């Protein structure tokens, strides 16, 4: 697709500085711009590209502009980052959604398929499954018995959604993620570990996005729940009976053990480990690679393993970095004290 600077500005309520007819045929990162491409600048540290970028048009936050002329054409907006997101969403919508059922897919006679749904080749839809209007199910997806998928969802190739799990509206599940695999439940006996049947399901509420290669286990009984608006990165394990609230973000390689409850608006960093059967409050920040082994109150910031208050960790870490010097000073003081005693 081709757009002029004027057309782009009209989409985001921007003010043009330069050639309103500058033609855009693609997008680039600001560091590697190309002629005919669009980019954006939302931080002061990138403003030097305003005079050197090869991009034909750059969207810039208005508070970063210091003069009236720049080498490329500028579209001035209040927030360049948000405006660029608006454009990407519009572009995605313009690409259109697929519709119809491709050859090679298998859909049980009792499954209910909504209007304007796309089901890719070699996808399997089990009995009594339900797929809502406008959802996109890409090739080689497995949808188990009684699964319910809401409206306008996107399930990428290779994802697996096991029996009786529920996915809300406007959800995205990326490739090779498994929803509703058995929880890790085993009872020790004299003969060894005996498997405990996992009879629950997973409920994913509206507007959730789950990255690739994640595992979200079904509950032993009841439901594992992922709350509305929560965003889950790639390579994450969420165990059985975990309850995650609304609008959380969880970065890659985090692991949450069984029956833990997490509140709303939390930020959980990469490689964080959280033990089972604890409660984490609201608006908590857990720094990357932290290990959380006890319940956490609202609005705490944690770091370390086991995790402690972020500020306490930083203060203690200063001492840790100087630990050898501190030990040597203590030894010197003790030696001096012994010398004086011997005198």
Secondary structure, DSSP 8 states (H G I E B T S, - for coil): --EEHHHHHHHHT-EEES-TT-EE-EE--GGG--TTEEEEE-SGGGGGGGGT---SEEEEEGGG--SS--SSEEEEES-HHHHHHHHHHHHHHHT----EE-TT-EE-TT-EE-TT-EE-TT-EE-TT-EE-TT-EE-TT-EE-TT-EE-TT-EE-TT-EE-TT-EE-TT-EE-TT-EEEE----EEEETTEEEE-----EEEE-TT-EE-TT-EEE--SSSEEEE-TT-EE-SS-EE-TT-EE-SS-EE-TT-EE-TT-EE-SS-EE-TT-EE-SS-EE-SS-EE-TT-EE-S-B-TT-EEETBTTEEHHHHHHHHHHHHTHHHHHHHHHHHHHHHHHHHH-
